[in-house]
């Protein structure tokens, strides 16, 4: 079903609907943003940490972790407004 989303008519209908709603609700281009994020692995810590759910821990016999806590990540956020105004990049660490 995903291949159907690539049809040019679907794109045209989407943007027609978007522009109509922007006019209907008086939404200015400066109010619409696009954001993207990218994560980077900084390092692997020597000591391995594991994060488990409380339910898993209380049941005992933990087989797998929800998240491996032995890595340190940083996430970069980039954001630009529909009118072309960029926001300063942000970091999550």
RAKADA-V357819 format. One record per residue. N is the residue number from 0. SS is DSSP state (h for helix, s for strand, l for the rest). PSI is psi in degrees with one decimal (* if undefined). Layout:
# RAKADA-V357819
n=N ss=SS psi=PSI
n=N ss=SS psi=PSI
This chain:
# RAKADA-V357819
n=0 ss=l psi=-23.0
n=1 ss=h psi=-33.9
n=2 ss=h psi=-25.6
n=3 ss=h psi=-21.4
n=4 ss=h psi=-14.9
n=5 ss=h psi=3.0
n=6 ss=l psi=138.2
n=7 ss=h psi=-35.5
n=8 ss=h psi=-35.4
n=9 ss=h psi=-42.5
n=10 ss=h psi=-45.6
n=11 ss=h psi=-46.8
n=12 ss=h psi=-39.8
n=13 ss=h psi=-49.1
n=14 ss=h psi=-30.5
n=15 ss=h psi=-46.0
n=16 ss=h psi=-44.1
n=17 ss=h psi=-49.3
n=18 ss=h psi=-37.7
n=19 ss=h psi=-42.7
n=20 ss=h psi=-36.4
n=21 ss=h psi=-42.0
n=22 ss=h psi=-44.6
n=23 ss=h psi=-42.1
n=24 ss=l psi=10.0
n=25 ss=l psi=49.2
n=26 ss=l psi=119.0
n=27 ss=l psi=148.4
n=28 ss=h psi=-27.7
n=29 ss=h psi=-7.1
n=30 ss=h psi=-3.1
n=31 ss=l psi=128.2
n=32 ss=s psi=152.4
n=33 ss=s psi=134.4
n=34 ss=s psi=143.8
n=35 ss=s psi=150.4
n=36 ss=s psi=152.4
n=37 ss=s psi=126.9
n=38 ss=s psi=143.9
n=39 ss=s psi=134.5
n=40 ss=s psi=118.6
n=41 ss=s psi=-46.6
n=42 ss=s psi=164.6
n=43 ss=s psi=123.0
n=44 ss=l psi=149.6
n=45 ss=l psi=-43.1
n=46 ss=l psi=123.8
n=47 ss=l psi=130.4
n=48 ss=l psi=146.7
n=49 ss=s psi=142.5
n=50 ss=s psi=125.8
n=51 ss=l psi=158.2
n=52 ss=l psi=154.7
n=53 ss=h psi=-39.3
n=54 ss=h psi=-43.1
n=55 ss=h psi=-45.0
n=56 ss=h psi=-44.0
n=57 ss=h psi=-31.1
n=58 ss=h psi=-25.6
n=59 ss=l psi=172.1
n=60 ss=l psi=46.2
n=61 ss=l psi=123.8
n=62 ss=l psi=-43.9
n=63 ss=l psi=160.5
n=64 ss=l psi=155.5
n=65 ss=l psi=-34.3
n=66 ss=s psi=135.5
n=67 ss=s psi=116.5
n=68 ss=l psi=19.6
n=69 ss=l psi=8.7
n=70 ss=s psi=150.4
n=71 ss=s psi=124.0
n=72 ss=s psi=155.9
n=73 ss=s psi=140.8
n=74 ss=s psi=131.7
n=75 ss=s psi=130.8
n=76 ss=s psi=131.4
n=77 ss=s psi=136.0
n=78 ss=s psi=135.8
n=79 ss=s psi=145.2
n=80 ss=s psi=155.1
n=81 ss=l psi=-27.7
n=82 ss=l psi=3.2
n=83 ss=l psi=-2.9
n=84 ss=l psi=119.6
n=85 ss=s psi=150.5
n=86 ss=l psi=157.4
n=87 ss=l psi=141.4
n=88 ss=l psi=148.0
n=89 ss=s psi=153.1
n=90 ss=s psi=139.8
n=91 ss=s psi=122.0
n=92 ss=l psi=*
